[in-house]
Amino acid sequence: MKRVKIIDAIMGSGKTYNAIKRMRKHKGKFVYVTPFLNEVERVISKVPSTYQPNVTSSYNAITGEKETNYKRDNLLQMANGGLNLVTTHTLFSTLHRENYKFFKDYDLILDEVLTPIKVLDMKPDDIKLALNQGLVVADKKTGEVAYTGDGYEGNFYKQLKKYCATSNVIYLNGRLLVWAFPPEIFKCFKTVTVMTYLFEGSLLAAYFKYYGISYKVIKEAKQIEQAKKQKIKKLLNIYEGTANDIGNYKTAFSKGWLSRRTSVELKSYSKSAVNLTQRSFKTSADLNAYTTFKIFKDKLKGSGFTNGFIAVNERATNMYSNKQTMIYFANRYLDPNMIDFFRSGNVKVDEEQWALAELIQWIWRGSIRKKGESMNLFIPSKRMRNLLKEWLNS
């Protein structure tokens, strides 16, 4: 029996609700990991005898000074004490290899996939400089990087030191550093349960394949999923009109494509969305939301949705469930360096499935997540719009 189980069900299927019911009856110890702090608080309020790691202070009687106990240390202390824990993806990602021994008797429950790899923002010349100066050492066989510049006090390599502390930074193709979540943590837990949708298109699925972590996917019956899609299709008002013409090019609204547009062009796209919200959708500013890549947030905002920005990678929150009109100024492609990383392990990432999953997760932040509520969608990227329509009709 596989220790890693994937509960793959469409949003609104009650995955979190069912997980809370199971945790209330759980016999052993567990760690529940979710993307957001407000979700941590919600789970703790509904599941008795669960605890959230926090920054704490204590008085040291020997030194006579106040000492700060940071969240990761507090998490480990609680795990050492056998407490049931609820925490965030961010804090969970700071664990080091030597910390994993605390969780060998725990069950891990992951609400939504976490991001298992990160390409570090360092130029190849700076990486070579760090290697030549002896700040880091790369294993010639595995490419794993160890930080050896403990005497270095500058800020330039501060982030590199932080990632190396988790013991899984890899020097790839002689030109980039990739941080990957140490795979040992998924092997040390008694069981691992991941709750998500379209798992096979996620980076976590590729990561499991890369590190040889076997898993079992549990899906809803196809007839049930198809019935849910039909209900969603009837409630979604996907704009089809001339305002979409600008997005016919395959890479239109990708990060690279947007970076080559003038400020006048970007303004014209936001004006098109403004006209749609006022004339076609007829929704007020408080009911409108939009997204794009962070660097274009201010350049694409428009009257009527200026304050309605939702991050392009948002998921697992109901904070925006009042939004009745959703504007998607994005076209999602994976970082080619991530694709190279997985390719080095003969693992292929389904980029179309990944882009679809990202889009659906974002759409599901709006009012469509409420039972029976309709929602307007403006997705000028033809590629992204077609991915959604193909999914609805599949």
TAWO-V931258 format. One record per pair of residues at least 6 apart in sequence whose C-alpha atoms are under 8 Angstrom apart, sorted by the first residue. I is the first residue (numbers start at 0). J is the second residue. Records with the same first field share a line. If there is no record, write none. Layout:
BEGIN
I->J ; J
END
This chain:
BEGIN
1->213 ; 214 ; 215
2->189 ; 190 ; 191 ; 213 ; 214
3->190 ; 191 ; 192 ; 193 ; 213 ; 214 ; 215
4->190 ; 191 ; 192 ; 193 ; 214 ; 215 ; 216 ; 217
5->192 ; 193 ; 194 ; 195 ; 198 ; 214 ; 215 ; 216 ; 217
6->14 ; 192 ; 193 ; 194 ; 195 ; 196 ; 216 ; 217 ; 218
7->194 ; 195 ; 196 ; 197 ; 198 ; 216 ; 217 ; 218 ; 219
8->14 ; 194 ; 195 ; 196 ; 197 ; 218 ; 219
9->195 ; 196 ; 224
10->196 ; 360 ; 363 ; 368
11->368
14->194
15->110 ; 194
19->42 ; 45 ; 46
22->46
23->46 ; 47
27->105 ; 106
28->81 ; 82 ; 83 ; 104 ; 105 ; 106
29->83 ; 84 ; 105 ; 106 ; 107 ; 108
30->83 ; 84 ; 85 ; 86 ; 105 ; 106 ; 107 ; 108
31->84 ; 85 ; 86 ; 107 ; 108 ; 109 ; 110
32->39 ; 85 ; 86 ; 87 ; 88 ; 91 ; 107 ; 108 ; 109 ; 110
33->39 ; 85 ; 86 ; 87 ; 88 ; 109 ; 110 ; 111 ; 315
34->87 ; 88 ; 89 ; 110 ; 111 ; 113 ; 314 ; 315
35->87 ; 88 ; 315 ; 316
36->86 ; 87
38->316
39->51 ; 85 ; 86 ; 87
42->85
43->49 ; 50 ; 51 ; 85
48->82 ; 83
49->82 ; 83 ; 84 ; 85
50->82 ; 83 ; 84 ; 85
51->74 ; 84 ; 85 ; 86
52->70 ; 71 ; 73 ; 74 ; 77 ; 84 ; 85 ; 86
53->69 ; 70 ; 73 ; 74
54->67 ; 68 ; 69 ; 70 ; 73
55->67 ; 68 ; 69 ; 70 ; 73
56->65 ; 66 ; 67 ; 68
57->65 ; 66 ; 67 ; 68
58->64 ; 65 ; 66
59->65 ; 66
70->90
71->90 ; 93 ; 94
74->84
75->98 ; 101
77->84
78->84 ; 101 ; 102
79->101
88->113
92->180
93->165
94->165
95->164 ; 165 ; 166 ; 181
96->165 ; 166 ; 181 ; 183 ; 184
99->183 ; 184 ; 187
100->187
102->187 ; 188
103->187 ; 188 ; 189
104->188 ; 189
105->188 ; 189 ; 190
106->188 ; 189 ; 190 ; 191 ; 192
107->188 ; 189 ; 190 ; 191 ; 192
108->191 ; 192 ; 193 ; 194
109->191 ; 192 ; 193 ; 194
110->193 ; 194 ; 195 ; 315
111->193 ; 194 ; 195 ; 315
112->193 ; 194 ; 195 ; 201 ; 203
113->203
114->202 ; 203
115->179 ; 180 ; 202 ; 203 ; 206
116->177 ; 178 ; 179 ; 180 ; 202 ; 337
117->177 ; 178 ; 179 ; 337
118->175 ; 176 ; 177 ; 178 ; 336 ; 337
119->159 ; 175 ; 176 ; 177 ; 178
121->175 ; 176
122->174 ; 175
123->173 ; 174 ; 175
126->174 ; 175 ; 176
129->135
130->136 ; 137
133->147 ; 148
134->146 ; 147 ; 148 ; 149 ; 151
135->144 ; 145 ; 146 ; 147 ; 148
136->144 ; 145 ; 146 ; 147
137->143 ; 144 ; 145 ; 169 ; 170
138->144
141->169
142->169 ; 170 ; 171
143->166 ; 167 ; 168 ; 169 ; 170
144->163 ; 166 ; 167 ; 168 ; 169 ; 170
145->163 ; 166 ; 168
146->159 ; 160 ; 163 ; 164
162->168 ; 178
163->178
165->180 ; 181
166->181
167->178 ; 179 ; 180 ; 181
168->176 ; 177 ; 178 ; 179
169->176 ; 177 ; 178 ; 179
170->176 ; 177
171->177 ; 340
177->340
182->210
185->191
186->212
196->356
197->352 ; 356
198->204
199->205 ; 349 ; 352
200->348 ; 349 ; 350 ; 351 ; 352 ; 353 ; 356
201->348 ; 352 ; 353 ; 356
202->348 ; 353
205->341 ; 346 ; 347 ; 348
206->341
207->213 ; 214
208->346
209->341 ; 344 ; 345 ; 346
225->393
228->391 ; 392
229->391
231->367 ; 391
232->391
234->367 ; 371 ; 372 ; 373 ; 374
235->367 ; 373 ; 374 ; 375 ; 376
236->373 ; 374 ; 375 ; 376
237->375 ; 376 ; 377 ; 378
238->375 ; 376 ; 377 ; 378
242->271 ; 379
243->378 ; 379 ; 380 ; 381
244->379
245->251 ; 379 ; 380
246->252 ; 379 ; 380 ; 381
247->379 ; 380 ; 381 ; 382
248->380 ; 381
249->380 ; 381 ; 382
250->256 ; 330 ; 380 ; 382
251->257 ; 330 ; 380 ; 381
252->328 ; 329 ; 330 ; 379 ; 380
253->329 ; 330 ; 331 ; 332
254->292 ; 329 ; 330 ; 331
257->265 ; 295
262->298
265->298 ; 299
266->298 ; 299
268->299
269->299 ; 300 ; 301
270->301
272->301 ; 326 ; 377
273->301 ; 302 ; 303 ; 304
275->281
276->282 ; 283 ; 287 ; 303 ; 324
277->283
280->324 ; 375
282->323 ; 324
283->303
284->302 ; 303 ; 304 ; 307
285->303 ; 304 ; 307 ; 322
286->321 ; 322 ; 323 ; 324
287->303 ; 304 ; 307 ; 322 ; 323 ; 324 ; 325 ; 326
288->304 ; 306 ; 307 ; 308 ; 309 ; 322 ; 324 ; 325 ; 326
289->300 ; 304 ; 307 ; 308 ; 309 ; 325 ; 326 ; 327 ; 328
290->296 ; 308 ; 309 ; 310 ; 311 ; 326 ; 327 ; 328 ; 329
291->299 ; 310 ; 311 ; 327 ; 328 ; 329
292->310 ; 311 ; 329
293->310 ; 311
296->308
299->328
311->329 ; 361
312->357 ; 360 ; 361
313->360 ; 361 ; 364
314->360 ; 361 ; 363 ; 364
315->360 ; 364
316->364
317->364 ; 365
318->364
319->364 ; 365 ; 366
320->364 ; 365 ; 366 ; 367 ; 368 ; 369
321->365 ; 366
322->365 ; 366 ; 374
323->365 ; 366 ; 367 ; 373 ; 374 ; 375
324->365 ; 374 ; 375 ; 376 ; 377
325->362 ; 365 ; 374 ; 375 ; 376 ; 377
326->376 ; 377 ; 378
327->376 ; 377 ; 378 ; 379
328->378 ; 379 ; 380
329->380
330->354 ; 380 ; 382 ; 383
331->354 ; 357 ; 383
332->350 ; 354
333->350
338->347 ; 348
341->347 ; 348
351->386
354->383
355->383 ; 386 ; 387
358->383 ; 387
359->387
365->374
366->372 ; 373 ; 374
367->373 ; 374
378->384
END
